[in-house]
Amino acid sequence: MIKFLLDLGLRFETVGVVIKIIITVALIMVFHIVKKSICSFINKSNFDSSNTIKYKKRSSLLINILTVVVIIPIWMYESKDIFTFLGIFSAGLAFAFRDLVASFLGWLIINSQKPFKLGDRIKIGESLGDVVAIDWFYTTIIEVIENDNRTHGQSTGRITHIPNIQILTEGLINETNAFPFTWNELKISLTLKSNWRKAKDILMSIANDKVGDIEQEAKDSLNIASKTLPIYYENPSHTVYTSMETGRICLNLRLICKARNYRNLEHVLVEDILDEFSKHEDIELL
């Protein structure tokens, strides 16, 4: 292969610069058309969404690499002045587009270190959502609702493009990679005259019914995750913590749930709690 490229480069050694530029542009256009044709064929195939995206990305990367490999021999034996010009020009471009270069380095880190992958729910800086694309310069997510630093798990439908440079400069939170469960707390406020012990027993009973299966899934997932990362929880079971604030008693139900399912779980828990508390006159919500 190397010998073939060297022989091909020798054939272009005496060709003029203008002709080489024309040939280079023509080759780029041809490979671009080929890439579009392959992507169009993949789109028309009966692949599922994830495989369609995967095959299109791999074919595009292969065509891009092939384009570079074919073009290099054309300029391999060009004069030193051209190489000097290209060197200075490249240095200028690198300085002018240093953020793009850093974003490309971020792409290399993402693909080599795997801090997240397609489908993961991540937070970089102020951006939170599910990863739908990882390109050379940008990572694309579908935005997710977040209130009070809690992920409610529902999409806003908005697409956010995050420069990959942020993987080098911002903190990254991955909610669904090694251990796809998160701890959450549901705060219930009662009057000082309320029977808080009875309310606490009701909360535990409801949580036992709604969260038991989830906790077993979390334990199984934790056993797997702990083999690659030092993640340890002595007891992933739910509990209720009691505290006091001015003029109220606070019961905080701490529970574990799937990273994408907190809002649905909260909805079910709150409705059951309201139904049960309404049956007891000695329990009054604030």
N, C-alpha and C positions, 0 to 999 in steps of 0.2 A: 504493500500500500504506500509506504514512504517513497519507495523507488518510483512508483507511478506518479506521485505528486511532484517529485524532483524532475522527472522527465517532462511532465506537463509544464512545470515552471520554466524549463529551458526553451520550450517552444514559444513562450511569450517574452523571452529575454530581449528580442529585437523589435517588439511591437511598441508603437508609440503610446505615450501616456493618454492621449485623447481616446484612442481606440480601446485602451484598457478600461478607461472610465465608462465608455459606452457598453462594453461587454459586461462589466461589473453590474451596472444598472440593469441591463437586460436579464442577467442571471438572477438578480434579486427579485425582479418582477416575475420571472418564470417560477421560482421557488415559492413566491407568495401566492401565485395562482394555484400551484400544486397543493399548498397548505390549505387554502380555502376549499379546494375541491375535496380533500380528504375530510376536513371538518364537516362539509356539507353531507358527504356520504355517511359519516358517523351519526349525524343528526337524523338522517332518514332511516337508520338501522333501528332494530327493535331492542336496543340496550336500555337498561333502566337509567335513571337520572345520574346516579353516582358514577356508573361505568362510562356513560357518555362523556361526562366532564373529564374523567380520568384519561380516557383514550384520546380526547381532543388535546389535552395538555401534553400528553406524551408524544403524540404525533407532531404537534407544533414545535416542541423542544427538539425533536429529532431533525425536522426540516431546517430549523435555525442552525443547528450544529453542522448539518450537511452543507448549508449555504456558505458558512464560514470556511469549511474545509475546501470547498471548490474554488472559492475566491482567493484564498491565500496564495496558491501557486501563480496566479496571474501577476501578483505584485512581488513575488519572492525575489526576483533578481533585478528589481528597479534600482535606479541610481541612488547613491548615498544622499544626494540632495533631497530626494523625495522622502527618504526615511527620516532625515533630520527635520524636514517640515512636518511630517506626520508626528514625530516625537514631540515637537514643540506644541503642535496643534492639540495633541492628545493631552498634554499636561495642562494646557489652557482649558480644555473641556472638563478635565477632572476637577479643576479648581472651580469653574463656573457651575458645574453640576455636582458639587461635592455631596449635596443631600441625596441626590439620586444614587451616587456611588455608595453612600452609607446605607441607603435603603436596599440596594442590591446585596451588600454585605449582610444586612438583616435577613434577607431571603435565604442566603447561604446558611446562616445560623439556624433559621427556622427549619430548614430541610435536613440539616445535619444533627442538630441537638434535639429536635422534635419537642419544643416546649408546648406546642399545640398542633392539631391537625384538622382537616376538614370535618365539620360537624361539632367540634368542641365549642363550649360556651366560655368565652374569654372576656376579660376586662383589661384594656390597655389605656392608661390615663383616665379620661372621662368616658371612653367609649366602651359599651357593653353589648354583647350580642353573640349570635351563633356564626361560626366561620363558614362561609360558602365558597370562598376562593382565596388561594395564596399565589399571587403573581410575583414577578421579579421585583417590582417596586411597591406594590400595595397589597394589603390583606383586606378582603372584603367581608363584612359581617352584616347580618340582619339584626337591627337594633332590638333590644329587649327592655321592657319596663323595669325600672329600679326605683324603689321608694325607701327612704330611711336606711340606705345601704343594704337593702334586702332585694334579692332577685325574685320578682313575681312570676317569671317564666313565660310571659306572654309577649309576643312580638308586636312592635309598632308598625311593622311593614316597611320601615325606612331602611335604605341601604347606606352603609357607612364604609368609606374607603380609608383605611388607616395606612399611612406611609410606614414601610417596614423599618425605617430608621427608629421608630418609637420603641421597637423591641430592644434597642441599645440604650435608650434614654429614659424610658418610663417603666414603672413596675407592671408586671404581668400577673394577672390572676386567671387561672384555668380551673373552672368549676366542675368539669366533666371528664377530665383525662384519667388519671390513675384511680381516683376515688370519687365517683360521680354522685356523692351525697353531701349535703350541707346541714349544719346545725341551725335551727331557727328557734325563736321564742315568741310565744303568744301571751300578751300581757292582759290580764283580767283585773279590773279595779272594783273593789267592793266597799260598801259603807262600813264604818267602824262597828256598827251593831250587827252586821251580818254574821252568820254561822260559817266562818271561813274554813273550819275543819270539814264540814259537810261539803262545802263547795270544792275543796281540794280533792276529796274522795270522788266527787262527780267528775272532775277533770281527769283524774287518773283512770277512772272507769272508761270514759269516752276515748282517751288516748290508747288504752289497752286494746280497744275494739278497732280503732282506725289505723293505728301505727304499728301494730305487732308484726304483720307480715313484712312491712318496709324495713323494720329493724333487723329481721333475719336476713333479708337481702343485703343490708348494709354490712352485717357481720361477715357474710360470705365474700362480699367485695373487698372488705378490709383485709381478710386473710390473703387475698391475691395481691392487693396493693402493697402490703407490708413486706412482700418479698423483693420489691424493687425500690421502695421508698420507706424511710423510717416513720411510718404512720401508725400510731398506736392509740387506741382508746380503751381504757379499762372496762368501761360499761357504756355501750352505745344506746342503752335503753332510755326512754323518756323519764322525766321527773318534773315535779312542781316545786319551785322555790317561793318562799313566802318572805315578803318585805313590807315595810310601811313607808308611806309618804304622808305629807300633811293632809289630814282628814280622810285618809283612805287606807285600806289594806290591799296590797298588790300580790296577786298570784301569777307567777311567770311559768308557763308550761314550756319547758325546753324539750325539743324533740328533733329527731333526725329525719330528713326526707330527701327524695330525689331532687337533684339540683334544678330540674326543669318543672317541678310539680308543686312548689310550695303554695302557690295561690289556690290551686284546686283543693289541696289538703286543708288549707286555712279556711276555705269556704265551708267545707263539710264539717270541720270541727266547730266553727263558730255557730253554725245553725243548730248543731246538736247541743251545744252548751246553752244557747238561748232557750231551746225547748225544755231542757232539763231544769235550768234555774227557774223558769217560769212556774214550775210545779211546787216550788218551795217559798213560802212567804218569809222565811227567815234568811233568805239570800237576796240581797238588793245590789244591783249593779250601779256603778257610777259612770 
